[in-house]
Protein backbone atom coordinates (compact mmCIF):
# COMPACT_ATOMS: atom_id res chain seq x y z
CA UNK A 1 0.00 0.00 0.00
CA UNK A 2 2.71 2.38 1.03
CA UNK A 3 4.87 1.38 -1.92
CA UNK A 4 1.96 2.12 -4.33
CA UNK A 5 1.71 5.64 -2.98
CA UNK A 6 5.45 6.17 -3.41
CA UNK A 7 5.28 5.04 -7.02
CA UNK A 8 2.35 7.41 -7.73
CA UNK A 9 4.16 10.33 -6.14
CA UNK A 10 7.27 9.61 -8.18
CA UNK A 11 5.18 9.38 -11.35
CA UNK A 12 3.56 12.73 -10.64
CA UNK A 13 6.94 14.32 -9.99
CA UNK A 14 8.25 12.98 -13.31
CA UNK A 15 5.27 14.36 -15.25
CA UNK A 16 5.64 17.74 -13.59
CA UNK A 17 9.30 17.82 -14.50
CA UNK A 18 8.51 16.93 -18.12
CA UNK A 19 5.92 19.73 -18.29
CA UNK A 20 8.37 22.21 -16.84
CA UNK A 21 10.98 21.18 -19.40
CA UNK A 22 8.48 21.58 -22.25
CA UNK A 23 7.53 25.07 -21.06
CA UNK A 24 11.19 26.09 -20.84
CA UNK A 25 11.93 24.76 -24.33
CA UNK A 26 8.86 26.55 -25.75
CA UNK A 27 9.85 29.83 -24.18
CA UNK A 28 13.38 29.52 -25.49
CA UNK A 29 12.04 28.73 -28.98
CA UNK A 30 9.74 31.68 -29.03
CA UNK A 31 12.44 34.02 -27.78
CA UNK A 32 14.94 32.87 -30.41
CA UNK A 33 15.11 34.94 -33.72
CA UNK A 34 13.02 33.51 -36.56
CA UNK A 35 14.66 32.58 -39.87
CA UNK A 36 14.00 34.83 -42.93
CA UNK A 37 10.82 34.29 -44.86
CA UNK A 38 12.81 33.62 -48.03
CA UNK A 39 14.45 30.50 -46.49
CA UNK A 40 11.11 29.30 -45.10
CA UNK A 41 9.43 29.74 -48.48
CA UNK A 42 12.20 27.95 -50.31
CA UNK A 43 12.09 24.95 -47.94
CA UNK A 44 8.33 24.87 -48.14
CA UNK A 45 8.44 25.09 -51.90
CA UNK A 46 10.98 22.32 -52.27
CA UNK A 47 9.07 20.10 -49.92
CA UNK A 48 5.87 20.91 -51.70
CA UNK A 49 7.34 20.04 -55.08
CA UNK A 50 8.63 16.79 -53.72
CA UNK A 51 5.18 15.95 -52.41
CA UNK A 52 3.68 16.58 -55.86
CA UNK A 53 1.82 19.87 -55.01
CA UNK A 54 0.59 21.97 -58.03
CA UNK A 55 2.53 25.17 -58.87
CA UNK A 56 0.92 28.56 -59.72
CA UNK A 57 0.77 28.93 -63.53
CA UNK A 58 0.46 32.76 -63.27
CA UNK A 59 3.46 33.23 -61.02
CA UNK A 60 5.80 36.17 -61.82
CA UNK A 61 9.53 36.35 -61.45
CA UNK A 62 10.52 39.38 -59.46
CA UNK A 63 13.13 41.59 -61.09
CA UNK A 64 16.25 42.04 -59.03
CA UNK A 65 15.63 45.77 -58.65
CA UNK A 66 12.08 45.36 -57.34
CA UNK A 67 13.15 45.25 -53.73
CA UNK A 68 10.31 42.90 -52.70
CA UNK A 69 10.20 39.17 -51.94
CA UNK A 70 11.89 36.94 -54.48
CA UNK A 71 9.87 33.79 -53.81
CA UNK A 72 7.81 32.06 -56.46
CA UNK A 73 4.58 32.80 -54.63
CA UNK A 74 2.87 36.20 -54.48
CA UNK A 75 3.37 39.52 -56.30
CA UNK A 76 6.38 41.78 -56.14
CA UNK A 77 6.54 45.42 -55.21
CA UNK A 78 7.40 48.26 -57.68
CA UNK A 79 10.11 50.54 -56.33
CA UNK A 80 9.12 54.15 -55.78
CA UNK A 81 10.37 56.77 -58.24
CA UNK A 82 13.33 58.70 -57.08
CA UNK A 83 12.61 62.36 -56.55
CA UNK A 84 14.80 64.65 -58.71
CA UNK A 85 17.29 66.67 -56.78
CA UNK A 86 16.04 70.16 -55.93
CA UNK A 87 17.11 72.97 -58.25
CA UNK A 88 19.83 75.15 -56.91
CA UNK A 89 18.62 78.51 -55.63
CA UNK A 90 19.01 81.41 -58.09
CA UNK A 91 22.09 83.42 -57.70
CA UNK A 92 21.34 86.94 -56.66
CA UNK A 93 23.64 89.64 -57.94
CA UNK A 94 25.91 91.09 -55.42
CA UNK A 95 24.44 94.15 -53.85
CA UNK A 96 26.63 97.17 -54.20
CA UNK A 97 27.15 99.46 -51.34
CA UNK A 98 25.02 102.62 -51.21
CA UNK A 99 22.87 101.27 -54.08
CA UNK A 100 19.07 100.97 -53.50
CA UNK A 101 17.39 97.68 -54.38
CA UNK A 102 14.68 98.36 -57.02
CA UNK A 103 13.61 97.37 -60.58
CA UNK A 104 12.16 99.40 -63.47
CA UNK A 105 9.55 98.23 -66.01
CA UNK A 106 8.31 100.50 -68.80
CA UNK A 107 5.35 99.67 -71.10
CA UNK A 108 5.53 101.89 -74.18
CA UNK A 109 2.34 101.77 -76.29
CA UNK A 110 2.44 101.60 -80.09
CA UNK A 111 -0.16 103.38 -82.21
CA UNK A 112 -0.90 102.10 -85.73
CA UNK A 113 -2.52 104.44 -88.26
CA UNK A 114 -3.75 103.40 -91.72
CA UNK A 115 -3.66 106.34 -94.14
CA UNK A 116 -5.08 106.62 -97.64
CA UNK A 117 -3.96 109.49 -99.88
CA UNK A 118 -6.06 110.07 -103.00
CA UNK A 119 -6.76 112.77 -105.51
CA UNK A 120 -10.01 114.69 -105.66
CA UNK A 121 -11.30 112.02 -108.04
CA UNK A 122 -10.44 109.25 -105.59
CA UNK A 123 -7.29 108.00 -107.35
CA UNK A 124 -4.60 106.66 -105.04
CA UNK A 125 -1.36 108.68 -104.88
CA UNK A 126 1.63 106.30 -104.72
CA UNK A 127 5.37 106.73 -104.12
CA UNK A 128 5.11 108.75 -100.92
CA UNK A 129 7.85 108.36 -98.30
CA UNK A 130 8.05 108.52 -94.52
CA UNK A 131 9.36 112.08 -94.51
CA UNK A 132 6.25 113.18 -96.44
CA UNK A 133 3.95 112.40 -93.48
CA UNK A 134 3.45 114.35 -90.29
CA UNK A 135 1.26 113.02 -87.47
CA UNK A 136 -0.14 115.17 -84.69
CA UNK A 137 -1.65 113.71 -81.53
CA UNK A 138 -3.68 116.30 -79.65
CA UNK A 139 -1.69 118.92 -81.57
CA UNK A 140 1.71 117.49 -80.58
CA UNK A 141 3.98 116.21 -83.42
CA UNK A 142 4.95 112.54 -83.17
CA UNK A 143 8.01 110.65 -84.37
CA UNK A 144 7.20 107.92 -86.91
CA UNK A 145 8.90 104.62 -86.01
CA UNK A 146 7.58 102.33 -88.75
CA UNK A 147 6.38 103.12 -92.27
CA UNK A 148 5.19 100.99 -95.14
CA UNK A 149 2.65 100.54 -97.90
CA UNK A 150 0.29 97.60 -98.30
CA UNK A 151 -2.95 96.45 -99.86
CA UNK A 152 -5.80 96.56 -97.36
CA UNK A 153 -9.12 94.68 -97.35
CA UNK A 154 -12.24 96.65 -98.17
CA UNK A 155 -15.75 97.01 -96.76
CA UNK A 156 -18.22 97.81 -99.50
CA UNK A 157 -21.82 97.51 -100.67
CA UNK A 158 -22.55 96.39 -104.22
CA UNK A 159 -25.71 98.39 -105.05
CA UNK A 160 -27.17 97.14 -108.35
CA UNK A 161 -30.12 98.41 -110.38
CA UNK A 162 -32.23 95.33 -111.20
CA UNK A 163 -35.63 96.26 -112.64
CA UNK A 164 -37.87 95.47 -115.62
CA UNK A 165 -36.47 98.30 -117.72
CA UNK A 166 -34.69 96.98 -120.80
CA UNK A 167 -33.05 93.61 -121.36
CA UNK A 168 -29.74 95.23 -122.27
CA UNK A 169 -29.71 97.27 -119.05
CA UNK A 170 -30.47 94.21 -116.93
CA UNK A 171 -27.90 91.99 -118.62
CA UNK A 172 -25.15 94.60 -118.38
CA UNK A 173 -25.90 95.33 -114.71
CA UNK A 174 -25.73 91.65 -113.79
CA UNK A 175 -22.53 91.09 -115.78
CA UNK A 176 -20.84 94.10 -114.19
CA UNK A 177 -21.86 93.00 -110.70
CA UNK A 178 -20.50 89.51 -111.32
CA UNK A 179 -17.25 90.92 -112.69
CA UNK A 180 -16.72 93.09 -109.63
CA UNK A 181 -17.57 90.23 -107.24
CA UNK A 182 -15.08 87.98 -109.03
CA UNK A 183 -12.25 90.38 -108.15
CA UNK A 184 -12.91 90.25 -104.41
CA UNK A 185 -10.38 88.88 -101.96
CA UNK A 186 -11.03 86.60 -99.02
CA UNK A 187 -10.36 89.41 -96.51
CA UNK A 188 -13.00 91.73 -98.05
CA UNK A 189 -16.38 92.38 -96.43
CA UNK A 190 -19.10 92.79 -99.07
CA UNK A 191 -22.88 93.12 -99.07
CA UNK A 192 -25.11 92.85 -102.16
CA UNK A 193 -28.23 95.05 -102.52
CA UNK A 194 -30.50 95.32 -105.56
CA UNK A 195 -33.27 97.84 -106.07
CA UNK A 196 -36.30 98.52 -108.26
CA UNK A 197 -39.35 99.83 -106.41
CA UNK A 198 -37.48 99.31 -103.13
CA UNK A 199 -34.06 98.03 -102.05
CA UNK A 200 -33.61 94.31 -101.47
CA UNK A 201 -30.73 92.95 -99.37
CA UNK A 202 -29.53 89.77 -101.07
CA UNK A 203 -26.40 89.12 -98.96
CA UNK A 204 -25.45 90.90 -95.76
CA UNK A 205 -21.81 91.72 -95.05
CA UNK A 206 -19.81 88.56 -95.53
CA UNK A 207 -16.33 87.36 -96.48
CA UNK A 208 -17.74 84.36 -98.31
CA UNK A 209 -17.04 85.06 -101.97
CA UNK A 210 -19.13 82.04 -102.99
CA UNK A 211 -22.21 83.50 -101.31
CA UNK A 212 -21.74 86.81 -103.14
CA UNK A 213 -21.32 85.18 -106.54
CA UNK A 214 -24.27 82.88 -105.86
CA UNK A 215 -26.50 85.86 -105.05
CA UNK A 216 -25.54 87.60 -108.31
CA UNK A 217 -26.22 84.42 -110.32
CA UNK A 218 -29.80 84.35 -109.01
CA UNK A 219 -30.65 87.64 -110.73
CA UNK A 220 -32.76 86.31 -113.61
CA UNK A 221 -36.26 87.81 -113.61
CA UNK A 222 -36.63 91.42 -112.38
CA UNK A 223 -39.76 92.70 -110.68
CA UNK A 224 -41.00 96.26 -111.03
CA UNK A 225 -40.05 98.69 -113.76
CA UNK A 226 -39.51 101.54 -111.30
CA UNK A 227 -35.90 102.46 -110.41
CA UNK A 228 -36.03 104.37 -107.13
CA UNK A 229 -32.35 105.20 -106.86
CA UNK A 230 -32.65 107.94 -104.25
CA UNK A 231 -34.56 105.75 -101.79
CA UNK A 232 -32.17 102.83 -102.27
CA UNK A 233 -29.05 104.97 -101.83
CA UNK A 234 -30.48 106.70 -98.75
CA UNK A 235 -31.31 103.32 -97.16
CA UNK A 236 -27.82 102.00 -97.95
CA UNK A 237 -26.06 105.04 -96.44
CA UNK A 238 -28.28 104.84 -93.38
CA UNK A 239 -27.24 101.22 -92.81
CA UNK A 240 -23.56 102.06 -93.28
CA UNK A 241 -23.69 104.63 -90.49
CA UNK A 242 -23.61 101.72 -88.02
CA UNK A 243 -20.54 100.11 -89.64
CA UNK A 244 -17.13 101.16 -88.33
CA UNK A 245 -14.25 102.16 -90.55
CA UNK A 246 -14.18 103.49 -94.08
CA UNK A 247 -16.81 102.06 -96.43
CA UNK A 248 -17.41 102.08 -100.17
CA UNK A 249 -20.54 101.93 -102.33
CA UNK A 250 -20.14 100.46 -105.81
CA UNK A 251 -23.24 101.81 -107.58
CA UNK A 252 -24.04 99.98 -110.84
CA UNK A 253 -26.97 101.85 -112.36
CA UNK A 254 -28.32 103.94 -115.21
CA UNK A 255 -28.68 106.73 -112.66
CA UNK A 256 -32.31 107.35 -113.58
CA UNK A 257 -34.69 107.79 -110.66
CA UNK A 258 -38.35 107.32 -111.54
CA UNK A 259 -40.53 107.22 -108.43
CA UNK A 260 -38.56 107.78 -105.19
CA UNK A 261 -40.16 109.32 -102.11
CA UNK A 262 -37.06 111.49 -101.65
CA UNK A 263 -36.08 114.32 -103.95
CA UNK A 264 -32.62 115.26 -105.17
CA UNK A 265 -31.99 117.85 -102.43
CA UNK A 266 -32.76 115.32 -99.70
CA UNK A 267 -30.45 112.64 -101.04
CA UNK A 268 -27.65 115.16 -101.60
CA UNK A 269 -27.99 116.34 -98.00
CA UNK A 270 -27.75 112.72 -96.83
CA UNK A 271 -24.63 112.14 -98.91
CA UNK A 272 -22.94 115.28 -97.55
CA UNK A 273 -23.67 114.37 -93.93
CA UNK A 274 -22.46 110.77 -94.27
CA UNK A 275 -18.91 110.21 -93.04
CA UNK A 276 -16.36 107.58 -94.04
CA UNK A 277 -18.22 106.54 -97.20
CA UNK A 278 -16.93 106.81 -100.77
CA UNK A 279 -19.25 106.20 -103.73
CA UNK A 280 -18.00 104.81 -107.05
CA UNK A 281 -20.86 105.00 -109.61
CA UNK A 282 -20.59 102.89 -112.77
CA UNK A 283 -23.07 103.79 -115.48
CA UNK A 284 -24.66 101.08 -117.66
CA UNK A 285 -26.48 101.02 -120.99
CA UNK A 286 -24.33 103.44 -122.94
CA UNK A 287 -24.30 101.40 -126.13
CA UNK A 288 -28.09 101.29 -126.16
CA UNK A 289 -28.30 105.00 -125.37
CA UNK A 290 -25.92 105.89 -128.21
CA UNK A 291 -27.90 103.73 -130.61
CA UNK A 292 -31.17 105.56 -129.89
CA UNK A 293 -29.49 108.97 -129.68
CA UNK A 294 -28.06 108.54 -133.16
CA UNK A 295 -31.67 108.15 -134.35
CA UNK A 296 -32.93 111.20 -132.51
CA UNK A 297 -34.55 109.45 -129.55
CA UNK A 298 -33.90 108.16 -126.07
CA UNK A 299 -33.41 104.57 -124.99
CA UNK A 300 -36.56 103.10 -123.42
CA UNK A 301 -36.09 102.72 -119.68
CA UNK A 302 -39.19 100.78 -118.76
CA UNK A 303 -42.63 99.87 -119.99
CA UNK A 304 -44.95 102.82 -119.53
CA UNK A 305 -42.19 105.08 -118.09
CA UNK A 306 -41.35 107.96 -120.44
CA UNK A 307 -37.65 108.86 -120.33
CA UNK A 308 -36.08 111.60 -122.45
CA UNK A 309 -32.52 112.37 -123.38
CA UNK A 310 -32.51 115.09 -120.71
CA UNK A 311 -33.37 112.51 -118.04
CA UNK A 312 -30.28 110.48 -118.92
CA UNK A 313 -28.06 113.59 -118.88
CA UNK A 314 -29.45 114.56 -115.49
CA UNK A 315 -28.79 111.02 -114.23
CA UNK A 316 -25.16 111.24 -115.37
CA UNK A 317 -24.72 114.55 -113.56
CA UNK A 318 -26.23 113.13 -110.35
CA UNK A 319 -23.85 110.17 -110.38
CA UNK A 320 -20.88 112.51 -110.86
CA UNK A 321 -22.09 114.57 -107.91
CA UNK A 322 -22.34 111.48 -105.66
CA UNK A 323 -18.73 110.62 -106.49
CA UNK A 324 -17.40 114.16 -106.02
CA UNK A 325 -19.07 114.68 -102.65
CA UNK A 326 -17.57 111.47 -101.24
CA UNK A 327 -14.14 111.45 -102.91
CA UNK A 328 -14.95 108.75 -105.45
CA UNK A 329 -14.91 108.59 -109.21
CA UNK A 330 -17.77 108.11 -111.67
CA UNK A 331 -17.29 105.86 -114.71
CA UNK A 332 -19.24 106.01 -117.98
CA UNK A 333 -17.99 103.14 -120.14
CA UNK A 334 -18.95 103.23 -123.80
CA UNK A 335 -18.13 99.55 -124.39
CA UNK A 336 -18.48 96.42 -122.31
CA UNK A 337 -14.79 95.66 -122.79
CA UNK A 338 -13.90 98.63 -120.60
CA UNK A 339 -15.46 97.13 -117.50
CA UNK A 340 -12.49 94.91 -116.62
CA UNK A 341 -10.11 97.86 -116.55
CA UNK A 342 -12.61 100.01 -114.65
CA UNK A 343 -13.08 97.54 -111.82
CA UNK A 344 -9.32 97.02 -111.66
CA UNK A 345 -8.86 100.76 -111.19
CA UNK A 346 -11.51 100.83 -108.47
CA UNK A 347 -9.87 97.93 -106.62
CA UNK A 348 -6.45 99.56 -106.84
CA UNK A 349 -7.75 102.90 -105.60
CA UNK A 350 -9.65 101.63 -102.58
CA UNK A 351 -7.17 98.98 -101.43
CA UNK A 352 -3.90 100.91 -101.36
CA UNK A 353 -2.92 102.53 -98.08
CA UNK A 354 0.10 103.60 -96.07
CA UNK A 355 0.87 101.98 -92.72
CA UNK A 356 2.30 104.27 -90.06
CA UNK A 357 3.27 103.40 -86.46
CA UNK A 358 4.62 105.58 -83.68
CA UNK A 359 5.17 105.63 -79.92
CA UNK A 360 3.13 108.53 -78.51
CA UNK A 361 4.84 111.16 -76.44
CA UNK A 362 1.94 110.88 -74.00
CA UNK A 363 2.67 107.39 -72.67
CA UNK A 364 0.00 107.51 -69.95
CA UNK A 365 -2.38 104.55 -69.97
CA UNK A 366 -5.32 106.57 -68.69
CA UNK A 367 -8.02 105.54 -71.19
CA UNK A 368 -8.40 109.04 -72.64
CA UNK A 369 -9.34 109.80 -76.24
CA UNK A 370 -6.51 111.23 -78.36
CA UNK A 371 -7.24 113.17 -81.54
CA UNK A 372 -5.12 112.44 -84.61
CA UNK A 373 -4.29 114.57 -87.61
CA UNK A 374 -2.22 113.47 -90.60
CA UNK A 375 -0.57 116.02 -92.87
CA UNK A 376 1.59 115.85 -95.99
CA UNK A 377 4.80 117.87 -95.83
CA UNK A 378 7.69 118.53 -98.17
CA UNK A 379 11.31 117.79 -97.21
CA UNK A 380 11.75 121.44 -96.22
CA UNK A 381 8.78 121.27 -93.85
CA UNK A 382 6.34 123.14 -96.09
CA UNK A 383 3.18 121.73 -97.69
CA UNK A 384 3.73 118.91 -100.16
CA UNK A 385 2.92 119.78 -103.78
CA UNK A 386 1.66 116.99 -106.02
CA UNK A 387 1.27 117.27 -109.78
CA UNK A 388 -0.43 114.94 -112.22
CA UNK A 389 0.95 113.68 -115.52
CA UNK A 390 0.00 116.93 -117.22
CA UNK A 391 1.91 119.01 -114.69
CA UNK A 392 -1.17 120.43 -112.99
CA UNK A 393 -1.28 120.77 -109.21
CA UNK A 394 -3.38 118.12 -107.47
CA UNK A 395 -4.92 118.67 -104.06
CA UNK A 396 -4.50 115.42 -102.12
CA UNK A 397 -7.19 114.02 -99.85
CA UNK A 398 -6.08 112.21 -96.68
CA UNK A 399 -8.30 109.48 -95.25
CA UNK A 400 -7.35 108.36 -91.74
CA UNK A 401 -9.07 107.79 -88.44
CA UNK A 402 -9.78 110.84 -86.35
CA UNK A 403 -8.38 109.46 -83.10
CA UNK A 404 -8.00 106.54 -80.76
CA UNK A 405 -8.61 105.62 -77.14
CA UNK A 406 -5.54 104.88 -75.03
CA UNK A 407 -5.39 101.77 -72.91
CA UNK A 408 -6.46 102.04 -69.32
CA UNK A 409 -4.32 100.40 -66.65
CA UNK A 410 -5.51 100.36 -63.04
CA UNK A 411 -2.65 100.62 -60.55
NULO-79466 format. One record per residue (C-alpha): residue in three letters; x, y, z. Coordinates in pm, whole numbers, padded with zeros to 5 digits, always signed. Example, Ala and Ser with C-alpha at 12.3 -4.5 7.8 and 13.67 -1.06 7.14 Angstrom:
ala+01230-00450+00780 ser+01367-00106+00714 
***
This chain:
unk+00000+00000+00000 unk+00271+00238+00103 unk+00487+00138-00192 unk+00196+00212-00433 unk+00171+00564-00298 unk+00545+00617-00341 unk+00528+00504-00702 unk+00235+00741-00773 unk+00416+01033-00614 unk+00727+00961-00818 unk+00518+00938-01135 unk+00356+01273-01064 unk+00694+01432-00999 unk+00825+01298-01331 unk+00527+01436-01525 unk+00564+01774-01359 unk+00930+01782-01450 unk+00851+01693-01812 unk+00592+01973-01829 unk+00837+02221-01684 unk+01098+02118-01940 unk+00848+02158-02225 unk+00753+02507-02106 unk+01119+02609-02084 unk+01193+02476-02433 unk+00886+02655-02575 unk+00985+02983-02418 unk+01338+02952-02549 unk+01204+02873-02898 unk+00974+03168-02903 unk+01244+03402-02778 unk+01494+03287-03041 unk+01511+03494-03372 unk+01302+03351-03656 unk+01466+03258-03987 unk+01400+03483-04293 unk+01082+03429-04486 unk+01281+03362-04803 unk+01445+03050-04649 unk+01111+02930-04510 unk+00943+02974-04848 unk+01220+02795-05031 unk+01209+02495-04794 unk+00833+02487-04814 unk+00844+02509-05190 unk+01098+02232-05227 unk+00907+02010-04992 unk+00587+02091-05170 unk+00734+02004-05508 unk+00863+01679-05372 unk+00518+01595-05241 unk+00368+01658-05586 unk+00182+01987-05501 unk+00059+02197-05803 unk+00253+02517-05887 unk+00092+02856-05972 unk+00077+02893-06353 unk+00046+03276-06327 unk+00346+03323-06102 unk+00580+03617-06182 unk+00953+03635-06145 unk+01052+03938-05946 unk+01313+04159-06109 unk+01625+04204-05903 unk+01563+04577-05865 unk+01208+04536-05734 unk+01315+04525-05373 unk+01031+04290-05270 unk+01020+03917-05194 unk+01189+03694-05448 unk+00987+03379-05381 unk+00781+03206-05646 unk+00458+03280-05463 unk+00287+03620-05448 unk+00337+03952-05630 unk+00638+04178-05614 unk+00654+04542-05521 unk+00740+04826-05768 unk+01011+05054-05633 unk+00912+05415-05578 unk+01037+05677-05824 unk+01333+05870-05708 unk+01261+06236-05655 unk+01480+06465-05871 unk+01729+06667-05678 unk+01604+07016-05593 unk+01711+07297-05825 unk+01983+07515-05691 unk+01862+07851-05563 unk+01901+08141-05809 unk+02209+08342-05770 unk+02134+08694-05666 unk+02364+08964-05794 unk+02591+09109-05542 unk+02444+09415-05385 unk+02663+09717-05420 unk+02715+09946-05134 unk+02502+10262-05121 unk+02287+10127-05408 unk+01907+10097-05350 unk+01739+09768-05438 unk+01468+09836-05702 unk+01361+09737-06058 unk+01216+09940-06347 unk+00955+09823-06601 unk+00831+10050-06880 unk+00535+09967-07110 unk+00553+10189-07418 unk+00234+10177-07629 unk+00244+10160-08009 unk-00016+10338-08221 unk-00090+10210-08573 unk-00252+10444-08826 unk-00375+10340-09172 unk-00366+10634-09414 unk-00508+10662-09764 unk-00396+10949-09988 unk-00606+11007-10300 unk-00676+11277-10551 unk-01001+11469-10566 unk-01130+11202-10804 unk-01044+10925-10559 unk-00729+10800-10735 unk-00460+10666-10504 unk-00136+10868-10488 unk+00163+10630-10472 unk+00537+10673-10412 unk+00511+10875-10092 unk+00785+10836-09830 unk+00805+10852-09452 unk+00936+11208-09451 unk+00625+11318-09644 unk+00395+11240-09348 unk+00345+11435-09029 unk+00126+11302-08747 unk-00014+11517-08469 unk-00165+11371-08153 unk-00368+11630-07965 unk-00169+11892-08157 unk+00171+11749-08058 unk+00398+11621-08342 unk+00495+11254-08317 unk+00801+11065-08437 unk+00720+10792-08691 unk+00890+10462-08601 unk+00758+10233-08875 unk+00638+10312-09227 unk+00519+10099-09514 unk+00265+10054-09790 unk+00029+09760-09830 unk-00295+09645-09986 unk-00580+09656-09736 unk-00912+09468-09735 unk-01224+09665-09817 unk-01575+09701-09676 unk-01822+09781-09950 unk-02182+09751-10067 unk-02255+09639-10422 unk-02571+09839-10505 unk-02717+09714-10835 unk-03012+09841-11038 unk-03223+09533-11120 unk-03563+09626-11264 unk-03787+09547-11562 unk-03647+09830-11772 unk-03469+09698-12080 unk-03305+09361-12136 unk-02974+09523-12227 unk-02971+09727-11905 unk-03047+09421-11693 unk-02790+09199-11862 unk-02515+09460-11838 unk-02590+09533-11471 unk-02573+09165-11379 unk-02253+09109-11578 unk-02084+09410-11419 unk-02186+09300-11070 unk-02050+08951-11132 unk-01725+09092-11269 unk-01672+09309-10963 unk-01757+09023-10724 unk-01508+08798-10903 unk-01225+09038-10815 unk-01291+09025-10441 unk-01038+08888-10196 unk-01103+08660-09902 unk-01036+08941-09651 unk-01300+09173-09805 unk-01638+09238-09643 unk-01910+09279-09907 unk-02288+09312-09907 unk-02511+09285-10216 unk-02823+09505-10252 unk-03050+09532-10556 unk-03327+09784-10607 unk-03630+09852-10826 unk-03935+09983-10641 unk-03748+09931-10313 unk-03406+09803-10205 unk-03361+09431-10147 unk-03073+09295-09937 unk-02953+08977-10107 unk-02640+08912-09896 unk-02545+09090-09576 unk-02181+09172-09505 unk-01981+08856-09553 unk-01633+08736-09648 unk-01774+08436-09831 unk-01704+08506-10197 unk-01913+08204-10299 unk-02221+08350-10131 unk-02174+08681-10314 unk-02132+08518-10654 unk-02427+08288-10586 unk-02650+08586-10505 unk-02554+08760-10831 unk-02622+08442-11032 unk-02980+08435-10901 unk-03065+08764-11073 unk-03276+08631-11361 unk-03626+08781-11361 unk-03663+09142-11238 unk-03976+09270-11068 unk-04100+09626-11103 unk-04005+09869-11376 unk-03951+10154-11130 unk-03590+10246-11041 unk-03603+10437-10713 unk-03235+10520-10686 unk-03265+10794-10425 unk-03456+10575-10179 unk-03217+10283-10227 unk-02905+10497-10183 unk-03048+10670-09875 unk-03131+10332-09716 unk-02782+10200-09795 unk-02606+10504-09644 unk-02828+10484-09338 unk-02724+10122-09281 unk-02356+10206-09328 unk-02369+10463-09049 unk-02361+10172-08802 unk-02054+10011-08964 unk-01713+10116-08833 unk-01425+10216-09055 unk-01418+10349-09408 unk-01681+10206-09643 unk-01741+10208-10017 unk-02054+10193-10233 unk-02014+10046-10581 unk-02324+10181-10758 unk-02404+09998-11084 unk-02697+10185-11236 unk-02832+10394-11521 unk-02868+10673-11266 unk-03231+10735-11358 unk-03469+10779-11066 unk-03835+10732-11154 unk-04053+10722-10843 unk-03856+10778-10519 unk-04016+10932-10211 unk-03706+11149-10165 unk-03608+11432-10395 unk-03262+11526-10517 unk-03199+11785-10243 unk-03276+11532-09970 unk-03045+11264-10104 unk-02765+11516-10160 unk-02799+11634-09800 unk-02775+11272-09683 unk-02463+11214-09891 unk-02294+11528-09755 unk-02367+11437-09393 unk-02246+11077-09427 unk-01891+11021-09304 unk-01636+10758-09404 unk-01822+10654-09720 unk-01693+10681-10077 unk-01925+10620-10373 unk-01800+10481-10705 unk-02086+10500-10961 unk-02059+10289-11277 unk-02307+10379-11548 unk-02466+10108-11766 unk-02648+10102-12099 unk-02433+10344-12294 unk-02430+10140-12613 unk-02809+10129-12616 unk-02830+10500-12537 unk-02592+10589-12821 unk-02790+10373-13061 unk-03117+10556-12989 unk-02949+10897-12968 unk-02806+10854-13316 unk-03167+10815-13435 unk-03293+11120-13251 unk-03455+10945-12955 unk-03390+10816-12607 unk-03341+10457-12499 unk-03656+10310-12342 unk-03609+10272-11968 unk-03919+10078-11876 unk-04263+09987-11999 unk-04495+10282-11953 unk-04219+10508-11809 unk-04135+10796-12044 unk-03765+10886-12033 unk-03608+11160-12245 unk-03252+11237-12338 unk-03251+11509-12071 unk-03337+11251-11804 unk-03028+11048-11892 unk-02806+11359-11888 unk-02945+11456-11549 unk-02879+11102-11423 unk-02516+11124-11537 unk-02472+11455-11356 unk-02623+11313-11035 unk-02385+11017-11038 unk-02088+11251-11086 unk-02209+11457-10791 unk-02234+11148-10566 unk-01873+11062-10649 unk-01740+11416-10602 unk-01907+11468-10265 unk-01757+11147-10124 unk-01414+11145-10291 unk-01495+10875-10545 unk-01491+10859-10921 unk-01777+10811-11167 unk-01729+10586-11471 unk-01924+10601-11798 unk-01799+10314-12014 unk-01895+10323-12380 unk-01813+09955-12439 unk-01848+09642-12231 unk-01479+09566-12279 unk-01390+09863-12060 unk-01546+09713-11750 unk-01249+09491-11662 unk-01011+09786-11655 unk-01261+10001-11465 unk-01308+09754-11182 unk-00932+09702-11166 unk-00886+10076-11119 unk-01151+10083-10847 unk-00987+09793-10662 unk-00645+09956-10684 unk-00775+10290-10560 unk-00965+10163-10258 unk-00717+09898-10143 unk-00390+10091-10136 unk-00292+10253-09808 unk+00010+10360-09607 unk+00087+10198-09272 unk+00230+10427-09006 unk+00327+10340-08646 unk+00462+10558-08368 unk+00517+10563-07992 unk+00313+10853-07851 unk+00484+11116-07644 unk+00194+11088-07400 unk+00267+10739-07267 unk+00000+10751-06995 unk-00238+10455-06997 unk-00532+10657-06869 unk-00802+10554-07119 unk-00840+10904-07264 unk-00934+10980-07624 unk-00651+11123-07836 unk-00724+11317-08154 unk-00512+11244-08461 unk-00429+11457-08761 unk-00222+11347-09060 unk-00057+11602-09287 unk+00159+11585-09599 unk+00480+11787-09583 unk+00769+11853-09817 unk+01131+11779-09721 unk+01175+12144-09622 unk+00878+12127-09385 unk+00634+12314-09609 unk+00318+12173-09769 unk+00373+11891-10016 unk+00292+11978-10378 unk+00166+11699-10602 unk+00127+11727-10978 unk-00043+11494-11222 unk+00095+11368-11552 unk+00000+11693-11722 unk+00191+11901-11469 unk-00117+12043-11299 unk-00128+12077-10921 unk-00338+11812-10747 unk-00492+11867-10406 unk-00450+11542-10212 unk-00719+11402-09985 unk-00608+11221-09668 unk-00830+10948-09525 unk-00735+10836-09174 unk-00907+10779-08844 unk-00978+11084-08635 unk-00838+10946-08310 unk-00800+10654-08076 unk-00861+10562-07714 unk-00554+10488-07503 unk-00539+10177-07291 unk-00646+10204-06932 unk-00432+10040-06665 unk-00551+10036-06304 unk-00265+10062-06055 
***
